[in-house]
Amino acid sequence: MNVTATDARLFKTLSNENNLRLLRALFDGERALDEIGTGGAYIDELEENQLIRKSIRDGRVFIRLNKVGRFRAMGILESYLKSASDLPSCGMEQ
């Protein structure tokens, strides 16, 4: 299993409860940042990991899920799970 720093940052971002809440709020579509009431640090982290896209219209910041980032995250997770299934058993069978 080849873990890259980029993959690790993505998983760290997805493990943050506030980031997950924000992503869940965007699931149904674009939202104005002032409607969500979250800190800019979370927005920056999600944007750096290509999970959201930000735009500014009429002086308001709008955010939405980035499909490319979402598929990238799912692909990375799938590849790690597939690699893990090829590893010797660790005694956790049910």
C-alpha positions in Angstrom: 0.0 0.0 0.0 1.6 3.3 -1.2 0.4 6.1 1.1 1.2 9.5 -0.2 1.2 12.8 1.7 -1.7 14.0 -0.4 -3.8 11.0 0.4 -3.0 11.3 4.1 -4.1 15.0 4.1 -7.3 14.1 2.4 -8.1 11.4 5.0 -7.2 13.8 7.8 -9.6 16.4 6.3 -12.4 13.8 6.0 -11.8 12.7 9.6 -12.7 16.2 10.9 -16.2 16.4 12.3 -16.7 20.0 11.2 -15.6 19.3 7.7 -18.0 16.4 7.5 -20.9 18.6 8.7 -20.0 21.1 6.1 -19.9 18.5 3.3 -23.2 17.1 4.4 -24.7 20.7 4.3 -23.6 20.9 0.6 -24.9 17.5 -0.4 -28.1 19.0 -1.8 -26.5 21.9 -3.6 -24.6 25.1 -3.4 -25.0 27.3 -0.3 -24.0 30.7 0.7 -21.2 30.7 3.3 -23.1 33.1 5.5 -26.0 30.7 5.6 -23.9 27.8 6.9 -22.1 29.8 9.7 -18.8 28.0 9.7 -15.2 29.1 9.9 -13.0 30.0 7.0 -10.3 27.5 8.0 -12.7 24.6 7.3 -13.5 26.0 3.9 -9.9 26.5 3.1 -9.0 22.9 4.1 -11.8 21.4 2.0 -10.9 23.6 -1.0 -7.2 22.7 -0.7 -8.2 19.0 -0.9 -10.4 19.8 -4.0 -13.6 18.7 -2.1 -15.4 21.9 -2.6 -15.4 24.9 -5.0 -15.8 28.5 -4.0 -17.2 31.4 -6.0 -18.1 35.0 -5.2 -21.2 36.6 -6.5 -22.7 40.0 -5.4 -20.2 40.1 -2.5 -21.2 36.8 -1.1 -19.2 33.6 -1.0 -20.9 30.5 -2.3 -19.6 27.0 -1.9 -20.5 23.6 -3.5 -19.2 20.1 -3.7 -16.5 19.5 -6.3 -17.4 16.4 -8.2 -13.8 15.8 -9.2 -12.6 15.9 -5.6 -15.4 13.7 -4.5 -14.6 11.0 -7.1 -10.9 11.3 -6.2 -11.6 10.7 -2.6 -13.8 7.7 -3.3 -11.2 6.3 -5.7 -8.4 6.7 -3.2 -10.5 5.0 -0.5 -11.5 2.2 -2.8 -7.9 1.6 -3.8 -6.8 1.4 -0.2 -9.6 -1.0 0.7 -8.7 -3.2 -2.3 -5.0 -3.2 -1.2 -6.0 -4.0 2.3 -8.0 -7.0 1.2 -4.8 -8.4 -0.4 -2.9 -8.2 2.9 -2.5 -11.2 5.2 -5.2 -11.6 7.8 -4.7 -9.6 11.0 -7.0 -11.8 13.1 -10.0 -9.6 12.9 -12.3 -12.0 11.0 -15.9 -12.4 12.3 
